[in-house]
Amino acid sequence: MIPFDTEEEAIALANDSVYGLGATVWTNDIARGHKVAHAVKAGAVGINCWAPIDPRLPWGGMKTSGIGRECGLAGVHAYTEEKVVTVLLP
């Protein structure tokens, strides 16, 4: 744990890392929790909990914790490549 005085300082401390796999925000103000969760650079953020892994949700990190996503629709897209084939019929 690292003490902080302001919301901005807490966000700066959380983002001052080369890692960004997951984070948690603990608060009694859910709107504030969403604001902080949006500002923290992490692949998964839990508000008042640790976000459980659910195979229906995309999972992955930011910064040196990885790029891209696994699981969920985002995971399917990560392993697919689109191709367009056009045929002009006589």
Order of alpha helices (4+ residues) and beta strands (2+ residues): alpha-beta-alpha-beta-alpha
